[in-house]
Amino acid sequence: MPWCEPCARYFAPSAMSSEGECPQCGRTLDSSQLATRVSADSLDLKKMAGMEDEKLPWHFKLLVFLLVAYLGWRVVDLFM
């Protein structure tokens, strides 16, 4: 989101003028800060967090497996 330093406010791209100026003070905001449309194809959360090569820890995988096994047993036990 574009930031206007004199006004100390964030502005949505639709709130600015067509030239990219602040509606209150008229200062031209940095065009590199203008937000682009975010879609599921263009969003990479691992890259944004700087964790591209990180893998899930083994104990997290174990906890997920045990949770699925427990809930599966609860469903089986429900019908017994």
URSUL-V323101 format. One record per residue. N is the residue number from 0. SS is DSSP state (2 for helix, 1 for strand, 0 for the rest). OMEGA is omega as a letter, one per 30 degrees, with the letter a starting at -180 (none if undefined). D_FIRST is the distance of its C-alpha to the first C-alpha in Angstrom with 2 decimals. Layout:
n=(N,N)
ss=(SS,SS)
omega=(OMEGA,OMEGA)
d_first=(D_FIRST,D_FIRST)
This chain:
n=(0,1,2,3,4,5,6,7,8,9,10,11,12,13,14,15,16,17,18,19,20,21,22,23,24,25,26,27,28,29,30,31,32,33,34,35,36,37,38,39,40,41,42,43,44,45,46,47,48,49,50,51,52,53,54,55,56,57,58,59,60,61,62,63,64,65,66,67,68,69,70,71,72,73,74,75,76,77,78,79)
ss=(0,1,1,1,0,0,0,0,1,1,1,0,2,2,2,0,0,0,0,0,1,0,0,0,0,0,0,1,0,0,2,2,2,0,0,0,0,0,0,0,0,0,0,0,2,2,2,2,2,0,0,0,0,0,0,0,0,2,2,2,2,2,2,2,2,2,2,2,2,2,2,2,2,2,2,2,2,2,0,0)
omega=(l,a,l,a,a,a,a,a,l,l,l,l,l,a,a,l,a,l,a,a,l,a,a,a,l,a,l,a,a,a,l,l,a,a,l,a,a,l,a,l,a,a,l,a,l,l,l,a,a,a,a,a,a,l,l,l,a,a,l,l,l,l,l,l,l,l,l,l,l,a,l,l,l,l,l,a,l,a,l,none)
d_first=(0.00,3.78,6.41,9.87,12.60,15.53,14.18,12.56,9.89,6.28,6.32,6.20,7.33,10.69,10.94,11.03,14.34,15.43,15.53,11.86,13.07,12.27,14.53,16.20,17.08,16.72,15.27,13.78,10.28,10.18,10.17,9.76,6.11,5.84,5.55,9.23,11.36,12.26,15.99,18.70,19.97,16.94,16.07,18.20,17.90,20.78,19.30,15.99,18.29,20.62,23.49,24.56,28.25,28.49,30.91,31.55,34.23,37.67,38.01,34.91,36.48,39.74,38.26,36.72,40.09,42.01,39.81,40.36,44.07,44.38,42.71,44.80,47.92,47.05,46.89,50.20,51.76,50.76,53.12,55.99)
